Amino acid sequence: MSTKPAFLRASILCALLIALGAWTDLHANHRGRHKKKSPPASVETSDGDDDSGPAGPAVVRLKLKDGTRITVDEAWESEQGFWYRQGGLTHLVTRDRVAAIERTTAPAPKAEPQIARVTQVNQTQTSPEDGPAWIYLVGGARVEADSASESASGVWYRWGSLSIFIDRARVDHIERETDKIAQADKKDRGWSTGSPKLDNLIRQNGVRHGVDPYLVFLVMEQESHFNPRVVSPKGARGLMQLMPGTGARFGVRRPFDPAQNISGGTRYLRQLLDRFNGRVDLVLASYNAGEGAVIKFGHRVPPYRETRNYVKKISYRYKRKIPVGHTTSTSSTSAGGN
């Protein structure tokens, strides 16, 4: 009886020892399966020569067992296989296909020497808007403009509120008033109204309408002595003493406005020059006594004392270019009266 309990105790002890050993092995295996495996060492390579220059951005490649490489943004190893991220997407490659993850550092791009290059640019040559001008077209026609701007392709010009383009092939040349005024200024420095503004208006209108500014000056001096508000007994008004009918014919709405009055008077002189073939004596006689009187007397100066004195005084000074200061008494008869 005593041996049985001893044998039984020994059997139970052996069973406990065996169970404890099995539990220990099982626990060890379980820890082994869950222990994180260390990934294979990344292969550090260099694609460029080691020139001890500044390093460039890191390059990650997935090297496959067939020898090919995939350049990726990032790669890492896990129990399932090899993960890599490319273009914002994550992909999985099984272990049997991957040999290693390669991480390299690309060499920094070599700075190229900066070379300054001069490039010739064919800029469109334009001329500034120099005020009023005449645009002469091929064939003889001409266009009056408030201003004109030339370019390689043609001419833009302004007339009032309009802006108009003329092709270069249609343009012969442009005559600007500023150039003509400068020439007239050199030629006519011996006269002045005493007002730079009036002098400029005389030159501008003379050049614009093809009338010698000095002739405009002499007529104006004889008519009004440069008084823009004067009115004759017959009703002629302003600097060039335009009768209402004459002013209306040339678009003068405000006869006491120097610009309008001088423009109308100069245009009238231009018309008379054309009508009498440039004969200044007949132009002056018509301006004083009217065109009808000159035609009536056979295209001669009418036998009126006042008209003949008028023609004589202005013609003498105009031919001799007598400078200002050597004036004679003015006629009280309004020139331009019809």
C-alpha positions in Angstrom: 0.0 0.0 0.0 2.8 2.3 0.7 4.4 1.8 -2.7 1.3 2.8 -4.6 1.0 6.3 -3.3 4.7 6.9 -3.9 4.3 5.6 -7.5 1.2 7.8 -8.0 3.0 10.9 -6.7 5.9 10.2 -9.0 3.6 9.8 -12.0 1.8 13.0 -11.3 5.1 14.9 -10.9 6.4 13.5 -14.2 3.1 14.6 -15.9 3.4 18.1 -14.5 7.0 18.4 -15.7 6.1 17.2 -19.2 3.2 19.7 -19.4 5.4 22.5 -18.2 8.0 21.7 -20.8 5.4 21.7 -23.6 4.0 25.0 -22.4 7.4 26.6 -22.4 8.1 25.4 -26.0 4.8 26.6 -27.2 5.3 30.0 -25.6 8.8 30.3 -27.1 7.5 29.4 -30.6 4.7 31.9 -30.2 7.1 34.7 -29.4 9.3 33.7 -32.2 6.5 34.0 -34.7 5.6 37.5 -33.5 9.1 38.8 -33.2 9.7 41.5 -35.8 12.2 40.3 -38.4 15.0 42.7 -39.3 14.8 43.7 -42.9 17.7 42.9 -45.2 20.3 45.7 -45.1 19.6 48.4 -47.7 22.2 48.5 -50.4 23.8 51.9 -50.5 25.0 52.8 -54.0 25.9 55.9 -55.8 24.9 56.7 -59.4 27.4 59.5 -59.8 31.0 60.1 -59.3 32.0 61.1 -55.8 33.1 64.6 -56.3 32.6 65.6 -52.6 30.0 68.0 -53.9 26.7 68.8 -52.2 24.4 65.8 -52.0 21.2 65.7 -54.0 17.9 64.2 -53.1 17.6 60.6 -51.9 16.7 58.0 -54.4 14.8 54.8 -53.4 14.7 51.7 -55.7 13.1 48.3 -55.3 15.5 45.7 -56.7 13.7 42.6 -57.9 15.1 39.2 -58.2 14.9 39.2 -62.0 17.4 42.1 -62.0 15.0 44.9 -62.7 14.7 48.0 -60.5 11.7 50.1 -59.7 12.3 53.8 -58.6 9.8 54.6 -55.9 9.1 57.4 -53.4 9.5 55.2 -50.4 9.7 51.4 -49.6 9.6 49.2 -46.5 9.4 45.6 -45.5 6.6 43.9 -43.6 5.3 40.3 -42.8 3.1 40.4 -45.9 6.0 41.4 -48.2 7.5 44.6 -49.5 5.4 47.8 -49.6 6.3 50.8 -51.7 4.7 54.2 -52.4 4.7 55.7 -55.8 2.8 58.8 -57.1 0.6 58.9 -54.0 -0.4 55.2 -54.2 0.8 52.3 -52.0 1.6 48.9 -53.6 2.6 45.4 -52.2 5.1 43.0 -53.7 5.5 39.5 -52.4 8.8 38.5 -50.8 9.6 35.9 -53.4 10.0 38.7 -56.0 12.1 41.2 -54.1 15.9 41.0 -53.7 16.5 44.2 -51.7 15.6 47.8 -51.1 18.3 50.2 -52.5 18.7 53.7 -51.1 21.1 56.0 -52.9 21.9 59.7 -52.8 21.8 61.4 -56.2 24.6 63.9 -56.8 23.5 67.5 -56.8 23.2 68.9 -60.3 26.2 70.8 -61.4 25.6 74.4 -61.8 26.0 75.5 -65.4 27.9 78.7 -65.9 25.4 81.5 -66.7 26.0 83.1 -70.0 24.5 86.4 -70.9 23.1 86.5 -74.4 22.2 89.7 -76.2 19.2 89.2 -78.5 18.3 91.9 -81.0 14.7 92.6 -81.1 13.2 94.3 -84.1 11.0 96.8 -82.3 8.3 98.5 -84.3 9.6 102.0 -85.0 7.1 104.6 -84.2 7.2 108.3 -84.4 5.6 110.4 -81.6 2.4 112.3 -82.3 3.7 115.7 -83.2 0.4 117.6 -83.5 -1.4 118.5 -86.7 -0.1 116.9 -89.9 -1.0 116.2 -93.5 -0.8 112.6 -94.6 -0.1 112.4 -98.4 -1.4 109.3 -100.0 -0.1 107.5 -103.1 -1.8 109.0 -106.0 -1.9 112.6 -104.8 -4.7 112.6 -102.2 -4.0 114.0 -98.8 -5.6 113.6 -95.4 -5.6 116.2 -92.6 -5.0 114.9 -89.1 -5.0 116.3 -85.6 -2.0 114.0 -85.0 -0.3 111.1 -86.7 1.8 108.2 -85.4 3.9 106.1 -87.9 4.8 102.5 -87.6 6.3 99.8 -89.8 2.8 98.6 -90.8 1.2 102.0 -91.4 0.0 105.2 -89.9 -2.5 105.8 -87.1 -4.0 109.2 -87.1 -6.6 111.1 -85.0 -9.2 113.3 -86.5 -11.6 114.7 -83.8 -12.7 111.7 -81.7 -11.9 109.2 -84.4 -8.7 107.1 -84.6 -8.1 105.7 -88.1 -5.4 103.4 -89.6 -3.9 103.7 -93.1 -1.8 100.9 -94.5 1.8 101.7 -95.2 1.5 100.9 -98.9 -1.1 103.7 -99.3 1.1 106.4 -97.6 3.5 108.5 -99.6 4.7 110.8 -96.9 3.7 112.9 -93.9 4.2 116.6 -93.4 4.0 117.7 -89.8 3.1 121.2 -88.9 5.7 121.4 -86.2 8.4 120.9 -88.9 6.9 123.6 -91.1 6.4 125.9 -88.3 10.0 125.6 -87.3 11.0 126.4 -90.8 8.6 129.4 -91.0 9.9 130.5 -87.6 13.4 130.8 -89.0 12.2 132.6 -92.1 9.8 135.0 -90.3 11.7 136.0 -87.1 11.2 139.6 -88.0 7.6 139.8 -87.0 5.6 139.3 -83.8 2.1 140.3 -82.5 3.6 140.6 -79.1 1.7 137.5 -78.0 3.4 134.1 -78.3 -0.1 132.5 -78.4 -1.2 134.6 -81.4 2.1 134.1 -83.1 1.7 130.4 -82.8 -1.9 130.4 -84.1 -0.8 132.4 -87.1 2.1 130.0 -87.9 -0.1 126.9 -87.3 -2.9 128.1 -89.6 -0.5 129.5 -92.2 1.3 126.1 -92.4 -2.0 124.1 -92.3 -3.6 126.0 -95.1 -0.6 126.8 -97.2 -0.6 130.6 -96.6 2.6 132.5 -95.7 2.2 133.3 -92.0 3.8 136.7 -92.6 0.9 137.6 -95.0 -1.6 136.5 -92.3 0.2 138.6 -89.8 0.1 141.7 -92.1 -3.6 141.4 -92.8 -4.4 140.9 -89.2 -2.3 143.9 -88.2 -4.0 146.1 -90.8 -7.5 144.9 -89.9 -7.5 144.9 -86.1 -4.1 145.7 -84.7 -4.4 142.4 -82.9 -7.5 143.3 -80.9 -9.7 140.2 -80.7 -12.8 142.1 -79.6 -12.9 144.8 -82.2 -16.1 145.3 -84.3 -16.1 147.5 -87.4 -19.0 149.9 -88.4 -20.0 147.4 -91.0 -20.1 144.5 -88.6 -16.8 142.7 -89.3 -15.5 141.1 -86.1 -12.4 139.9 -84.4 -8.7 139.7 -85.2 -9.2 139.3 -89.0 -12.4 141.3 -89.2 -14.6 138.6 -90.7 -18.1 139.6 -91.9 -20.8 137.2 -90.5 -21.4 135.7 -93.9 -17.7 135.0 -94.5 -17.2 133.6 -91.0 -20.2 131.3 -91.4 -18.8 130.1 -94.8 -15.6 128.9 -93.0 -17.3 127.5 -89.9 -16.5 130.3 -87.5 -19.1 130.2 -84.8 -17.3 132.3 -82.2 -15.7 135.2 -84.1 -14.1 136.6 -80.9 -12.3 133.4 -80.3 -8.8 134.0 -81.7 -8.3 130.4 -82.8 -11.6 130.2 -84.8 -11.2 133.8 -86.2 -7.6 133.2 -87.4 -8.5 129.8 -88.8 -11.4 131.3 -90.8 -9.4 134.3 -92.0 -6.5 132.1 -93.1 -8.8 129.7 -95.0 -10.4 132.7 -96.7 -6.9 133.9 -97.8 -6.2 130.4 -99.1 -9.4 130.4 -101.2 -8.6 133.8 -102.6 -5.0 132.7 -103.5 -6.4 129.8 -105.4 -9.1 131.8 -107.1 -6.7 134.5 -108.3 -3.7 132.3 -109.1 -1.6 133.5 -106.2 -1.7 137.2 -107.1 -1.3 138.9 -103.7 -2.6 142.3 -104.9 -5.9 140.8 -106.1 -6.2 138.7 -102.9 -5.8 141.8 -100.7 -8.2 143.7 -102.8 -10.8 140.9 -102.5 -10.3 140.7 -98.8 -10.9 144.4 -98.4 -13.6 145.1 -101.0 -15.0 141.6 -101.8 -14.3 139.2 -104.7 -17.2 140.6 -106.6 -15.6 144.0 -106.9 -12.4 142.5 -108.2 -14.2 140.4 -110.8 -16.4 143.4 -111.7 -13.3 145.4 -112.7 -11.8 142.7 -114.9 -9.7 141.0 -112.3 -8.0 144.2 -111.3 -7.8 146.2 -108.1 -11.0 148.2 -107.9 -10.6 152.0 -108.3 -11.5 152.6 -104.6 -9.0 154.9 -102.8 -9.4 152.9 -99.5 -8.9 149.6 -101.3 -5.9 150.8 -103.3 -4.3 152.2 -100.1 -5.0 148.9 -98.3 -3.4 146.9 -101.1 -0.4 149.2 -101.5 0.5 149.3 -97.8 0.3 145.5 -97.2 1.9 144.6 -100.6 4.8 147.0 -100.0 5.6 145.5 -96.6 5.0 142.0 -97.8 7.4 142.3 -100.7 10.1 144.1 -98.7 9.6 142.0 -95.5 9.6 145.2 -93.5 9.9 144.2 -89.8 7.4 145.1 -87.2 7.6 148.7 -86.0 7.5 150.3 -89.4 3.7 150.3 -89.6 1.4 152.7 -91.3 -2.1 153.8 -90.2 -4.8 151.1 -90.4 -7.8 151.2 -92.6 -11.1 151.6 -90.9 -12.8 149.6 -93.5 -13.4 146.0 -92.5 -11.5 143.5 -94.7 -13.4 140.4 -95.6 -16.5 142.5 -96.1 -18.5 141.5 -99.1 
